[in-house]
Amino acid sequence: MTSLDLSLKYIGDEGAKSLSKALEINKTLTSLDLSWNNIGNEGAKALAKALEINGTLASLHLVWNSIGDEGAKALAKALKINKTLTSLDLQLNIIGDEGAETFAEALEVNQTLTSLKMQGNILRENRVNIIEFALKLNVLLTSSNDITHTSLDLSSNNIGEENAKSLTKILEKFLEKFLEIKKTITSVNLSENFIRAEGGEVIAKVLETNETLTTLDLWGNNIREEGARAIAKALESNKTLAILNLGSNNIGEGVKAISKALSINKTLTLLDLWDNNIREEGTMDFAKVLETNKTLTSLDLSRNDIGEEGAKALAKALEINKTLTSLDLSWISIGESTKAVAKALEINQTLTSLNLWSCNIRDKGAKAIANALKINKNLTSLNLNKNKIGGEGGKAIAKVLETNKTLISLNLSQNNLRKEGAGAIGEALKTNKTLTSLDLSQNNFRKEGAGAIGEALKTNKTLTSLDLSRNGIGEEGACAVAKGLETNETLTSLDLSKNNTRWHGVIDDISSFLTRNNEAQK
């Protein structure tokens, strides 16, 4: 006999003790179900002792018994010794945080268990999550060495701060060993796991010796300054990592160590440092390194408090840097320093994408950027969303669009362009021959602005994607856009949502024109 179901037999602790003695000598049973039997801590302890000796049982069900922390501790201790059990079901018992913690510790040692169910106990959800995380790693570690996957996703496990110490131990046991065995893994995602500084140090240790990893995502882990310093130190010697996301980690002054590493590292091409409490001084150090760095092509510094002086330092670096192609400064109030950024665009010959979403550049900043675009020959994507540039700023951008030959994507959403700015954009679209994507949503230009855009669509031959949502254009504005689409053969995507356009006739016409254009593009 290999399988035995004794559920709902109400055997209690004494029955469990008797069964345990049999399990110590049994050599055939692989599956045992003891659910709904009122087994308490004493019965669980007896079963645990049997598990330390038994060499055949693979599956044990103990659902809906009365096992508490003491019984859980005994079972966890057995798991450190047992080499055959792969599935243990402890749902609907009375195990608390103390008992659950011992299972997390046991899984640091155990390498055979792949399924452990503990839902319906009295432990906190985060304790369940840390156990499930450890199990996930066990499954990966014991899977076939012939694994052909190139990425490892361990993100968003909701482990919580109180489990950070356990998580660090698990990572220390697992990660380096796993990457040594699974030579094909080049990408690891550990985002949103709260690994903290200690976990960051474990990752750094791996990076110092690993020779295959090219992509590492650690955003949302609160590694702070200490963790950032450890990772920076590893970057000085690492020769393979190309993509690193350290977003939302509160690294603060740790950016100085990252800067130093970038002056030495020769492989990193993409770096995300968004939302990290990086301030003016740290930004200035970073900017200095950008003047000489020859490998970084993409940099995200969004949602940091770099200040106007920090923005000016970055702008100065852009005048000299010859490798960076993408820069994200969104959600940073750069204000007057927009002029410095614009001046850098006149000189820089490599940047192709610039994100200035919600940077408080206003109409003066928009005019400065527009003047730079008259000279700049390489920028292809520009995001000016939510910058209060108004009608005057819109007109300045529109004017340069008439002659600019490189920009293909432009976002002017949430700028209160009104009908004056939209009208100027419409005129520019009649002659512009490069722009393919344009976002004009939430600009309050109503039917008059929609009319100008509709007129432009009659002759424009390059625009493929257009967002006019949330502009209050009404039926009349929608009709003007539809009229423009009658002869337009290139636009394939159009957003007119939230515009008070309830007349289904015009919406149907627009949908028909877009379908026609999409079919023609196939």
Secondary structure, DSSP 8 states (H G I E B T S, - for coil): --EEE-TTS--HHHHHHHHHHHHHH-SS--EEE--SS---HHHHHHHHHHHHH-SS--EEE--SS---HHHHHHHHHHHTT-SS--EEE-TTS---HHHHHHHHHHTTT--S--EEE-TTSSS-HHHHHHHHHHHHHHHHHHS-TT----EEE-------GGGHHHHHHHHHHHHHHHHHH-TT--EEE--SS--HHHHHHHHHHHHHH-SS--EEE--SS--HHHHHHHHHHHHHH-SS--EEE--SS--TTHHHHHHHHHTT-SS--EEE--SS--BHHHHHHHHHHHTT-SS--EEE-TT-B-HHHHHHHHHHHHHH-SS--EEE-TT---GGGHHHHHHHHHH-SS--EEE-TT---HHHHHHHHHHHHTT-SS--EEE--S---HHHHHHHHHHHHTT-SS--EEE--SS--HHHHHHHHHHHHTT--S--EEE--S---HHHHHHHHHHHHTT--S--EEE--SS--HHHHHHHHHHHHTT--S--EEE--SS----HHHHHHHHHHHHHHHHHH-
